[in-house]
Amino acid sequence: MKDVIIIGAGPCGLSAAIECQRQGLSSLIIEKNFIVHSIYLYPTNMQFFSTTELLEIGNVPFTSPNDKPYRHEALVYYRRAAKQHGLEIAAYEEALNVEPLEDGSFSVHTSNLRGERQVHHAANVVIATGYFDQPNLIGIPGEELPKVTHYFGEAHPYTGMKVTVIGGSNSAVDAALELMRVGASVDIVYRGDSISDNIKPWVRPIFESMVQKEKITMHLQSKVTEITTNSVIVTSNEGKTTILDNDFVLALTGFRPSRVLLSSAGVTMDDDMDKPAFHPATMESNIPGLYVAGVIASGRNANEVFIETGRGHGKLIADHIVEKRLSREMELKS
């Protein structure tokens, strides 16, 4: 039986495993895809908002010729960090549910690529799953059409096409600029009266210049109300309707963490933001021995936890597990 099972091999899950290792705790990471799968799903040419120092885990230096590294550099870095620390990772094995046992330990039921069911046992469990598996659906007619995607990889497949981007965040702005560069006709539809205040400062002036030059068309204070095979219907806040000729829709409306594993273990949700109950000083949930790390600790606003903040959750967890173990040993001696 492991001291700790960590579910999720993202940066925060890897960091938690490294911190447990430092404290002499045995651990196993269970990952339904592969290491840092969420970063792999980022746009191919994406540049991080954070510096390399803020993305580092386990005292492994993240070197880059760029002040703000790119996606491909992060993939190399996290693979190297996991290898350097010799982390035990069960890749392509999905955790189906977490079962608290009478003795205070846990059973984690999983299924691998071949559909084989397994049961792992641990004294503690850390749920560090990400959020890219569950896009925020708009709930409009036509959203299920094959021309619609909630993920943007790179612009090349959209060369010369008419593309509507839904959203006003960094992902929407980055996608629009890449699409424009390959000759796509780009419309952005956003419900706000301006793009997000959090747009990367080195990107904002370029984007605004392209809008001013009419290389990108903005539809602010508007929303897409229907998608058809050859158009999108845009409705303004005043009720005005516009029909745009369209080949593809990028619905970049964000993602939300899955709560299935938390619910299976009996973790309660704190408020209407669907946030799990946990102690911020230890990351322990209302179920003793079950912890949360990374974005899963956020509510519906997944942007309240980033790699640079979530990477510190592992130390809080490892410290608390060791503290509890020492406390039990002292009780037995007395």
N, C-alpha and C positions, 0 to 999 in steps of 0.2 A: 504494500500500500504506500502510495506517495504521500508526502507531507502536504503537497499542494498540487491540484490540477488547475491549470489556467486554460480557459476556453477563449480562443482568439489569438492569432499570431500577428497582430498588428504591432505598431511601435510600442503601444502601452502594454500589451500582453508580453512582448519580448522584454520590456523593461522590468515588469513584475517578476518574470522568471529569473532575470539576472539578479535582482535584489534578493529574491529568495535564496538563490545559490550563494550569494555573499554571506547570508546568515546561516548557512549550513543546512538549508531545507531542500529536500529532494522535490523535484517538480516535473510535470509533464504538461506540454502545451498541446491542446487538441484544436485543430484548425480544419474547417470544412473545405477550404480551398487550398491556398498555399500562402507562404510567408508574405506579409504585408500586401494582401490581396487588394485592400482598399486603395493603396497607393498605385498599384498596377492599373486600377480602373480610372485613375485620373487621366485627363487629356495627355496625349503622347508628349506634347511640347510644353507642358505646364511648368511654370516656375513658382516655387514656394514663396509665400509672403514672409516666412521666417528665415533667419540666418542659419548657417550650419550648426552653430553652437547651441541654438535652441532646439535642434532636432536630435542632438546626440543622446545616446543611452549607454549605460554601462561603462562610462569613461573611455569609450572607443572614439578616437578623434574622427570627425567628419571633415575631410579636406575636399575643397572644391576651388576651381579658379574663379568661381562666381560668388559674390557676397550672398546672394540668395540662390540656392541650388535648384536644379531641375529634377523632374520626376525620375529620369533614368539614373541620376546620381544617387537619389535616395534608395532606389531598389538595390543598387550595388552595395550601398552603405549598410542597410539593415541585414542583407544576407551575410555580409562580412561580420557584423556585430554578433549575429546568432552563432556563426561558425566559430568565432574567436572564443566565445563563452561556452561552446560545446552544449548548447541547449538541446534538450530532447523534444522533438516536435513530431507529432502524429499528423501529417498532412493528408488532405483529402479524406478526413474522418469527421463526420458531422455529429455534434452533440445533440441528442434528441430530447433528453430531459435530465434534470438534476434531482436526485432523490435524497433528502436528508434521512439518516438512519437513527435508530433509537440510541445508539452509543455516541451520537454527536458527529459521526463521520458522514461521508457522502458516497453515493453511487452515481456515476455518470454513465448513462446509456448512450451508445454511439452506433453509427452505421458507416462503413467504409465504401470505397468505390465499387466493390463487388457486391454490395448490399448485405454484407455480413454484419451481424449485430455483435457488439462487444459491451462489456461492463467494466469500467475502471473504478477503483476505490481510492479515496483520499481523505485525509483528516480535515482538509480545507479546500474550498473551491473559489476561484476568482473568475468572474465573468467579465471578459474584456472584448466582447464582440463589437464590431463596428456598426455602420448604418447604411452602407451602399446597397444592401440587398433590398431595401424597401423605399422606393421613390415616393415622394408625396404626389399622389394622383390628383389631377384637377377635378375629375368627375364630370366631364363634358362628353357629349356625343362625338364619336369619332376618335377618342383618345386611344382606342384599342387597335386602330389601323396600323398596318405594317410600316407606313411612312413616318410614324411617330416613335421617338425614342427619348428616354430620360438620361441617356448617357452620350457624351461626346468624346470620341477618341482623337480623331484628326480630321482636317478639312478636305483632304483629297477626294473622298467619295462624293463630295457635294459640288465638285467643280462645275461651274456653269449652271447650277440648279437654283431654283427659287426656294429659299429656306426661311422659315419663320422661327425665331428664337423666343421662347417664353421665359421671362425672368429678367432681373436687373442686378444680379450679383456679379462677383468676379468671374464665375464660370460662364455666365451669359455674355459678358463683355469680351472675355478672352476668345470664346467661340466665334462671336460675331467678327472680330478682327481677323481671325484665321480664315474664316469663310470668305470674307471680302478679298483676302490676298490670293485666293484661288479662283476668283472670278464669279463667286456666287452672288446672287441678288439677295440681300439680307434685310429682313424686317425684324425689329425687336418689339415685343409687346410686353408692357410692364404696368402693373396696377398703380405704382407710385407716381408721384409728380416729378421725380428725377431718379436717376440710377442710384444705387446704394452709396452711402457715405464711406463705405469700407472698400471701395475699389482701390486696387494697388495704385499708389500715388504716381508711379512711373508709367502706368498704363492709362490713367484717366485722361491726360491731355491729348494723347494720341487718339483715343476713342472719340473724345468730343470734337476733335478736328475732323475726323472721318464723318461724323454725323453732320457737322457744319458744311462739309463739302458734298453732302448727300451721297456718300459712298455707302452709308448705312442709314436706314430709315427707322426712326423711333416712333412708337405709338405709346405715349405715356398716358397715365390715368385711364388705362384700357385693359381689357382682358379678352382672351380668346374664348368664345362661347360655343363654338362648334368647329369640327374639323371634317372636311369631306375629302374625297379622293383627289380632287384637283384644286382645293381652295381652303382657306381658313376664314371664319367669320369673326370679326373683331368688333366688340361693343365698348364704346367709351363710357365713362362714368355718367355722362349726360344722356346716355341712351342712343347715341348715334352709332349706326352700324356700317362697317366697311367690309367688303369682300376682297380678300387678297388672293391672287393666283398663287398656287403653292405646290411644290414637289415634296418637300420634307418639313417636318416639325421637330425641333429640339426643345422638349419641355424640361428646361433646367430649373425645376422648382424645388430642388433640395431633396433630402432624404431623412428618414427617421429610424432610430434603432428598433430592433425587434425585442419585444418583452416576453417572448415565449418561454425561454429558459428561466427567467426570473419568476414568472408566474408558476411554472411547473414546480419550483422549489418552495413556493409559498411567500415570496417577497411581496410586501405591500407597496402600493404606489402612493406617493406623498400627497399629490394634489392634482388639479385638473390638467396640469402639464404632463401627466403620466410619468412622473419622476420617481424612481425607486427610493424607498426609505433607506438611508444609510447614515452613519456617523462620519462627518467630514474629516475628523482627525484620524480615523482608522480605516475608512471606506468599508467597514463591516455593515451589512444589511441588518434587518430585523431578525434574520435567521443566523444564529451564532455560527461562525466559521465560514459563512458565505459572504464574499466581498465583490464589489464592483470596481472596475478600473476603466479609465478612458471615457469615450463618448457615451457609453451605456449609462453613465452616472448622470447624464443630462436629462432634461425634460424633452418636450417636443422640439425645442430649439437646440438642435444638435451643435450649433456653432458656439455654444457656451463653453465647450471643452475642446481644446486643440491638442496636438501632439506635445507642444511645449509645456502645457499644464498637466495633461494626462500622464505624461511619462513619470511624474513624481508620485503618482498613486501607488506604484509598486513598493516604494520604500516605506510608506505609511503602513501598507498591508503586511510586509515582511516583519517590520518592527513589532506590529501588534501580535502577530502569530507567535513570535519568539517570546514576547512579554507574557502572553497567556501560558505558554509552555513552562516558562520559568516559575510563574505563579503557581501552577499546578504542582510542579516538583517541590516547591517550598511547602505547600500544604501537605503533601504526602510525608515529608520529613518531619513535620511538626506533630 
